Amino acid sequence: MIVDSLTFLGESLFGATATAADLLARMDELGIDRAIVCPFKPRGYHLGPANDAVAEATAAHPDRLTGFARVDPNVGEDACAELEHALDELGLAGVFLNPWEETFRVSAPLVDPVLETARRRRVPVIVAAGYPWLSEGLQVGELARRFPDVTIVATNGAQINISGLGQDDAELALAANANLSIQTAGVYREDFIEGVAARIGADRVLYASAFPLLDPRLEILRVRWAPNLGEPQRALVLGGNAARLLLPPSAADPEGG
């Protein structure tokens, strides 16, 4: 089973656009069984309509798409209310936080109510990670430390620079927090992916494409090209880990076993 653990629907602030039909066509091309779908930041301030659009797409394709709600911790209790609504009324399965586009430090106390809601509802959290001052690797690690029973997945390998210090910080955060994992989208250094798999564990790395911001045809090759990943490790990265950490049980085990 191949699972793309991060894709987007809608129109990004940078001009990239994707519909459910676009995503499904690319999934069919590459043999991807299921994708996690998050909303792009809408041009208006409120995230509710973007969550509604993701819910509509996932309801139309429940066997292929799993939706995550996007909320903004800056709005306080309204963010928690939107998450509760998304889980209860829209049928979404987790929460996506983007500290860069919503402008907050992921380690700041204002994020705690959203994480408390995620903990109480037992849903996973994807964090757009690696952004300077807001969601660098050790900041995401601090969030994971405060909420050890919440599954947290960091985009971009938990670091955008792909530099020595950024990679070290990402590995330090992973080593200190068993509830933290990373995604592969944009991580062009296969040696970093292999290093995390070897030193931390292949069960902490999830294939992701960030479609349509990045091209899944290339992103899936990042995992397949990593020469020092054994086939059992590759299977975990390409889908087993995402199925275990991010998908509801019915989606993770479509055969019902």
C-alpha positions in Angstrom: 0.0 0.0 0.0 1.4 3.4 -1.0 0.2 6.4 0.9 1.0 10.0 0.0 1.0 11.5 3.5 0.6 15.2 2.4 -1.3 16.7 -0.6 -3.3 19.9 -0.9 -6.5 20.9 -2.6 -7.6 24.4 -3.8 -5.4 27.3 -4.9 -2.3 28.2 -3.0 -1.2 31.8 -2.4 1.6 31.2 -4.8 -0.6 30.1 -7.7 -0.4 26.3 -7.6 -3.9 24.8 -8.0 -5.3 21.3 -7.6 -8.7 19.7 -7.7 -9.6 16.2 -6.5 -9.6 15.1 -10.1 -6.1 16.3 -10.6 -4.9 14.5 -7.5 -6.6 11.3 -8.3 -5.2 11.3 -11.8 -1.7 11.6 -10.5 -2.3 8.9 -7.9 -3.5 6.6 -10.6 -0.5 7.3 -12.7 1.9 6.4 -9.9 0.0 3.6 -8.2 -0.7 5.5 -5.0 -3.5 3.9 -3.1 -4.5 6.8 -0.8 -3.6 10.4 0.0 -3.9 12.7 3.0 -5.5 15.9 1.8 -5.1 19.3 3.5 -6.5 22.7 2.5 -4.4 25.4 1.0 -4.6 28.7 2.8 -7.5 30.5 1.2 -7.2 34.2 0.2 -9.8 35.1 2.7 -8.9 34.9 6.4 -11.3 32.1 7.5 -10.2 28.5 7.0 -13.7 27.0 7.4 -14.6 27.1 3.7 -11.3 25.4 2.8 -12.0 22.6 5.3 -15.5 22.3 3.8 -14.0 21.8 0.3 -11.6 19.1 1.5 -14.5 17.3 3.3 -16.5 17.4 0.1 -13.6 15.8 -1.9 -12.9 13.2 0.7 -16.6 12.3 1.0 -16.8 11.8 -2.7 -13.7 9.5 -2.7 -13.6 7.9 0.7 -11.6 4.9 -0.6 -8.8 7.1 -1.9 -8.7 10.4 0.1 -8.5 11.1 3.9 -8.9 14.8 4.9 -7.2 16.8 7.5 -8.6 20.1 8.8 -6.5 23.3 8.8 -6.9 25.6 11.8 -5.2 28.8 13.0 -4.2 28.7 16.7 -4.1 32.6 16.6 -7.9 32.6 16.9 -7.9 30.8 20.2 -11.0 28.8 21.1 -12.4 29.3 17.6 -9.6 27.1 16.3 -10.6 24.3 18.6 -14.2 24.8 17.7 -13.4 24.5 14.0 -11.4 21.4 14.6 -14.2 19.8 16.6 -16.6 20.7 13.8 -14.3 19.2 11.2 -14.0 16.0 13.1 -17.6 15.6 14.1 -19.5 17.2 11.2 -17.1 17.0 8.2 -15.6 13.6 8.9 -12.0 14.8 8.7 -9.4 12.7 10.5 -6.6 15.0 11.8 -5.3 18.6 11.9 -2.8 20.5 9.7 -0.9 23.4 11.2 1.1 25.9 9.1 3.1 28.2 11.4 4.6 30.0 8.4 1.4 31.0 6.6 -0.6 31.6 9.7 2.3 33.2 11.5 2.8 31.6 14.9 5.6 29.8 16.7 4.7 26.2 16.8 6.3 25.9 20.3 4.3 28.8 21.7 1.6 28.3 24.4 -1.1 29.5 22.0 -0.8 26.2 20.1 -1.6 24.2 23.3 -5.4 24.3 23.1 -5.4 22.9 19.6 -3.0 20.1 20.7 -5.1 19.4 23.7 -8.1 19.0 21.4 -6.1 16.7 19.2 -5.0 14.7 22.3 -8.5 14.4 23.6 -9.9 13.3 20.2 -6.9 11.0 19.5 -6.2 12.5 16.1 -2.7 13.1 14.5 -1.2 16.5 13.8 0.8 17.5 10.7 3.1 20.5 11.2 4.6 22.5 8.3 8.1 22.4 9.6 11.5 23.9 9.0 10.5 27.6 8.8 12.9 30.0 10.5 11.9 31.3 13.9 8.5 29.6 13.7 8.8 25.8 13.2 12.4 24.8 13.1 13.3 21.2 14.0 13.9 21.8 17.7 10.7 23.9 18.0 8.7 21.1 16.6 10.5 18.8 19.0 9.5 21.0 21.9 5.9 20.7 20.9 6.2 16.9 20.7 7.8 16.9 24.1 4.9 18.7 25.7 2.4 16.4 24.0 4.0 12.9 24.1 0.8 11.1 23.4 -0.1 13.0 20.3 1.2 11.8 16.9 3.1 14.7 15.3 4.4 14.5 11.7 6.8 17.3 10.5 6.9 18.2 6.8 10.1 18.9 4.9 12.1 16.4 6.9 11.7 19.0 9.8 14.1 21.3 8.1 14.1 23.2 4.8 17.7 24.1 4.6 18.9 20.5 4.2 22.1 21.8 5.9 24.3 20.2 8.5 22.8 22.1 11.5 19.2 21.7 10.3 19.6 18.0 9.8 21.2 17.7 13.2 18.4 19.5 14.9 15.8 17.3 13.1 17.6 14.2 14.3 17.9 15.5 17.8 14.1 16.3 17.9 13.3 12.8 16.5 15.7 11.0 19.0 14.1 12.8 22.0 10.5 12.3 21.0 9.1 8.9 20.0 5.8 10.5 18.9 7.5 12.6 16.2 8.0 11.6 12.6 9.0 13.3 9.4 7.9 13.5 5.8 10.1 13.2 2.8 8.6 15.9 0.5 11.4 18.2 -0.8 14.1 16.3 1.0 16.5 16.0 -2.0 19.2 14.3 0.0 18.6 10.6 0.0 21.4 10.3 2.6 19.4 12.2 5.1 16.4 9.9 4.6 18.7 6.9 4.9 20.4 8.4 7.9 17.2 8.9 9.8 16.0 5.4 8.9 19.3 3.9 10.2 19.8 6.0 13.3 16.2 6.7 14.4 14.2 4.1 12.6 12.5 3.6 9.2 9.2 3.6 11.1 9.6 7.4 11.6 9.8 8.4 8.0 6.7 9.0 5.7 6.6 9.5 2.0 4.9 12.7 1.0 4.7 14.8 -2.2 3.1 18.1 -1.1 1.2 17.9 -4.4 0.7 20.2 -6.3 3.6 22.3 -4.9 5.9 19.5 -5.8 5.7 16.7 -8.3 4.8 13.2 -7.0 6.7 11.6 -9.9 9.9 13.0 -8.5 9.0 12.8 -4.8 8.2 9.1 -4.9 11.6 8.5 -6.6 13.4 10.1 -3.6 12.4 7.1 -1.6 13.0 4.6 -4.4 16.4 6.0 -5.2 17.7 5.8 -1.6 20.1 2.9 -2.2 20.6 1.9 1.4 17.0 1.4 2.3 16.1 -2.3 2.3 12.8 -3.3 0.8 11.1 -3.7 4.2 12.2 -0.2 5.2 11.0 1.2 1.8 7.6 -0.4 2.3 7.3 1.3 5.7 8.3 4.7 4.3 6.1 4.5 1.2 2.9 3.6 3.0 3.1 1.4 6.1 4.0 4.3 8.5 1.3 6.6 7.1 -1.3 3.9 7.3 -0.4 3.3 11.0 0.0 6.9 12.1 -2.4 9.0 10.0 -5.2 6.9 8.6 -8.4 5.9 10.5 -8.4 2.1 11.1 -11.0 1.5 8.3 -8.8 3.3 5.8 -5.5 1.8 7.0 -7.0 -1.7 6.6 -9.3 -1.6 3.6 -9.8 -5.3 3.7 -11.3 -5.1 7.2 -8.8 -7.5 8.6 
